[in-house]
Amino acid sequence: MSVAAAPAAAVGGLDRAKVARDNPADELRAELDEMRDEVTDAKRYRGDDALQKQLNALVKKHRFPGALATVEDGEGRTRYYTAGVGDLKTKAEVPVDGQVRIASNTKSFTAVTVLQLVGEGKVELDEPIETYLPKLLRGKSGDGRKITVRQLLQHTSGLPNYTRWMPNILDVRNKYSSPQDLLKTAFAHKASFAPGTKWEYSNTGYIVLGLLIEKVDGRPVGEAITDRIIERIGLRHTYWPGKRVKTIRERHPKGYASRKPGGRLVDITHLDPSWGGAAGQLIATPSDLNRFWLALMDGKLLKPAQLSAMKKTMKAPGFPAGWEYGLGLMKMPLSCGGTAWGHGGDIDGYETRGGVTDRGRAATIAVTTLPATERAAMSVIKAADTALCAER
């Protein structure tokens, strides 16, 4: 991840919202004031700094329709950036700090929820998943008696990754998929390896963890994540889309997809995200995602023992050099030295990258289609690195 942003602007919207909470009219006024603040800040700081240049290049050189970023420095000051357009047809501007589908960042929310249950003594990390979900995993795809909760969290379970066999999103964008449907797709294939012997990214493991949360916590995974994380730390623009909800609730740039990399872009903003489930269903703004990383690293979501377990990483083959994976959490080396903690997410229409440094600087970059080339993908990572490394 590389360097340079610049002075950060203080944002008053959150403080204003605290005062307005009890009066609907005041609350609406506070929301409008916050939006004006965001637009003003974006225009004021859409200058010639390194991060803005990189976002512009993502649009111009790598043909992302739009890009947006939110950066919070170690003193809580926030800056917003946009580039490109939020709608290819109307050429409308990218909304400042607009909502996007955050895809696999959801895994970190799922992992935190599981680790909270561990902290409450309701789940054991090194207990077989069979203990909590009897007979769910059997056969050639994996045996629940030999796969632990920790292995599911860290992608060392060997469960085959169901997304490998998914049809093109343009053909199934309106289809609802239950967790059982997703597991059925995975279970038609052999295990990738014996549990604990290798590392391989698997969305399937997180679908199983979603079922674990529902069984132990006694409510749908979306409700558990909302109560235990989203409402607990005040993520006002983050939510779990309900069953068969295909829209995005608040201001957002449109997302685009194509049948093949570099092909004609099609508006894919509205889709049924159930195929992501506990592995990738959430919607959020970049600033809310930053707040999540900051709260997590500040110990506001997990007890010290569980946060320490989450940050215990191993090599992650297939990811950029030096990246390692913990329990639903990535450790990423920065070009300026040190590391960032975060995750990242890819879903048709949106890609997000970013995290938080050990110095408390948080940044999230979002683009509005998946990268068509490896160079484009690395350019998004470089932009996140720039945002996280800046000192000024």
N, C-alpha and C positions, 0 to 999 in steps of 0.2 A: 504493500500500500504506500504517495509522495507529498509534497509540501505546500504550502503557502497561503492560506486564506487571508483574513485581515481583521480589522477591528470589529468587534461584535456589538450589535445593537440590543439594548435592553428592551424586553417586551413586557407590556403591562397587562396584557389580556388575562393572564391567569389570576393575578391579584384582584382585578376588577370582577372576575367571575365569583370569587369567594364572597364578596360583599353582596352580590346580586342574587345569591342562591335562593332566598326565600320569597322574592317578588318576581312573578312571571314577566311583567313589563320591564323591570330593571334587568332581568336576565337576558331578555331579547336585546335590549339596548347594549348590554355588555358584549353580547355575541357580535353585534354589528360593529361596535367599537374595536373589538379584537380583530375582525376581518379588515377594517380600515388600517389598523396598525400593521397587519401582515403585508397588505398591499403596499403601504408606504415604505416599509422596511425593504421589501423586494425591489422596488424602484430605486430607492436610495442607494442600495448596495449592489445593483446590477452593474458593477464597475468592471475594470480591466484587471481583476486579480486572477491568480492561477486557477482557482476552482471554476470561476465563471468561464474562463477560456476553455477549460476541459469540457464543461457541459456544452458549450457552443460547438466544440469539435465533435462531441457525441452525435449531435444533430446533423452537422454539416458533412462530416467525414464518414461517419458510420451509419447515417441514415435512420437514427432513432427519431420518431416523430416529435417526442418531447422528453424533457428531463427536468427533474426538480430535486432540490436538496435542502436539508435543514441541518444547521451546524450549531451546537451549543458548546460554549467554551467552559473551562473549569470553574468559572465564576457565575455560571447560570445565564450568561448573555447569549442571545440567539440571533442567527442570521439566516435568511432565506434566499434561495436562488432558483431561477427558472431559465429554461432555454427551449427553443422550438415552439411548437403549437400544441394546444390541448385537444384539438379537433382538426383532423386533416381536411375535412370538408368545409367547415366554416372559418378555419384559421383562427379560432378563438385562442386567447392566451392560455398558457398552462396555469391553472389556479395555484396560487401560492400555498404551499404545504397542503396540497389536495390529498384526498384519500386515494389509496391504491390497494390492490390485493397484495398482501405481504408474503403469501405462499409459505415457503419452508421456515421463515421466521416463526411460524406457528409452532414448530417443533420445540423451540425454547420455552414457549408458554406451556406446552404440554409437559415438558420435562420438569419445569418448576412446580407444576401442580403435583406430579408424581413425587417429587422430592419433598414437597410439603407433607404429603401423606406419609412419607418415610419419617420425617421429623416428628410426626404425630404418633408414630409407632404402629401405624396401620398397614404399612408395606415394608418389606425388607429388600434391600437392593440385591442381595446375593441369593435370594429365594427363587426357586423356579417359578415361572409364570403359571405353571400348572396349579400351584397352590391357590391362586386367585381366580383363574379361568380354567377349570378342569375340562380336559378333553378338547379344548379349542384347537390346539396345535398337535397334529398327529400325521404320520405318513411321510411321504418323500420330501415334503417341503421343510420339515423340522419337527422336533419333538419337544413339547412344552415342559416335559419333565427334565430336559437337559438345557433349556434356555432360561437364563436368569433375567430379572428385571433390568439389571445393570447392562447386560449385553444388548437388550432391546434399545436402551437409551443411547448406547455408544456405537450402534451399528456393527456389533460383532456377533450377532445372533445367527447369521447365515441365511435368514429368511429371504427368499427371492423377492426382488423389488417389483411390485405389481405395475408400476407406471411404465415399465419396459414394454408391456404388452397392451398398452392403451391405444385405442383408435385415435386418429387425428381429431383434435378438439373441435374443428369445424363440423365434424360429423356427429359429435355427441355433446355439443355445448348445452343442450337443454335437457339432458338426461340426468335423472337423480340416481345416485349410487349409494347404497347403504354400506356401512363398514363390512357387512357380511359379503356383499357383492364384490368389494375390493379384495377381500381375503380369498374369495373363491377364485379370482383371477390369478392371484399369487400361488395358491395351493395347487394349481394345475401344473406347476413346475417343480423341479428338484431344488433342494437346498443348494445354495451357492458354495457352502463349506460347512464343516463341523463347527458348532458353537464355540466361540472364543479363540479360534485358530487364525482368523484373519479379520481385516476391517473392510467393509463394503457398504456404501450408503444404501439404505433401504427404507423407503416410505412405509413398507409393510409393517415394520416393527412399531412405528408410531401409530398406526391404525390399531394394533393390538394394545398399545399403551392407552389409547383413548377408551377402549373397552375396559381396561383395568381401572381407570379413573371412575367410569360409570358404575362398575361393580362395587368398588370400595367406598366411593363417596355417595353413592345412591342417587345420582341425578345425571342428566345428560352432560357430556363433556363440555359442551359450549357454556352451559350454566355454571359448571364448576370453575372454568377458566374466567368467566365474567366475574363471579363473586370473589374468587381467591386472588385474582390479579388485576383485572381491568378496573373494577370499582374500588378495590383496596388502595390502589395508588393513583386513582383519578385520571385514567386515560379516557378523556371525554370524547375522543374521535376514533376509538377502537371498538370493534364489535365482531361477534360471531354471526354471520348471516344465517337466518332461520332456514328451515327446510323448504327447498325449492325457491328460495329468494335469489334472483339472478341479478338484481340491480345493485348499485353502490349508493349508499344512503346520502352522502353529503357531496360538497364540491369535489370534483375529480377530473383528471385528464382522461380522455378515452384511451383504451388499450387496444393494441392491434396484433394480429397474427397472420401468418401465411402458411400455405400448404407445404412449402419447402423453403429452406433458408434463402433469403434474398428475393423471394417471390412477391407477388402483389399483396399488399397489406389489406386486411379485412378488419372491420371494427368487431372486436371480440369482448368489448367492455361488459356486456351482459352475458353471463353464463352461469350454469349451475356449478358451484364450487365444491359440491359434496364429494367429488372424487379426490379432493385433497384431505377432507376430514381433519382429524387430529394431527395430520402431517402437513396441512397447508391451507386451511380454510379462512383464516382471519383477514380482516380489512382494517387498515389503520392509516394514519398520517405519518410522514417522516418524523415530525416532532414528537408524536406519541411513542413511536418506536424508540427514539432517543431516550425518552423518559423511562421507558421500560428497562433499557440497558443500565441506565444510571441507578434506578431503584434496585435492580438486581445486584449490581456490584457494591452498592452502599449497604447491603444486608437488610433491605426492607422487605424482602420476599422470602428469604430462606434463613434458617439458622446457620451458624458458622460451619458446622460439620457437613451439612448438606451442600452449602455453597462450595466448600473445599472439594467435596466429591465431584461436583459438577465441573470444576476447573481442572480436574485431573485428566490430562489429555494423552492421546496417542497419535502416531502418524496416520495421516489420512490420504492414502494413495489416490491419485486422480484429481486432487485439489492443487492449487498453486503451491510452489515450493515453500516449505517451511510451515504451512498451515497444519494445525493439529485439531483433533476433535475430542471434546470431553463428553459430558452427558447432556446432549442437546445444545451444545455450546462450542463455538469455534474459537481457537486461539490463532491470531494472524500477526505475523511479524510486520513491522512498519519500516518504510524506507528511512525514516528519521531515527530509527532505533526504538527499542521498546516493542510493546505488543498492543493489539486491540482485541477485545472480546466481543463477539457478536454471532451472527449466523449468516443471513442472506436468504433470498428466496427467488424462485423462478416459477412463473405460471404464465400461460399464454396471455399476453397483454401487458405484463409487467415484470420487471426484474428489480430487486432491491439489494443494495450492498451497504455495509457500514458496521458500526458498533461503538464501543466506548474504550478509551485508553485508560491506562493505570493512573493517569493524571486527571481523569474525570472529564475529558473532552469527548463529546458524542457527536456522531454524524450519520445521516442516512441519505443515500443517493437512490433515486428511482428513475427508471426509464420506461417508456411506454410500448415497448415490444421486446421480445427476447432477442439477444444478439444473434446476428446472422453469421458471424465469423468469430474465430478465436481472438483475433486482434480487437474486435469490438468488445468482446467479453472482458478482456484484460484492460481495456480503456475505461470501462465502468469501475473496475477494481482500483485502477490508478486514481480515478477521481475521488473515490472513497478514501484512499490513502492520503491524497492531498488535503482533503478536508480534516482528517484525523491528525495529520502531522503539523498543521499550521499552529504557530505560537502567538501570532499577533491578533 
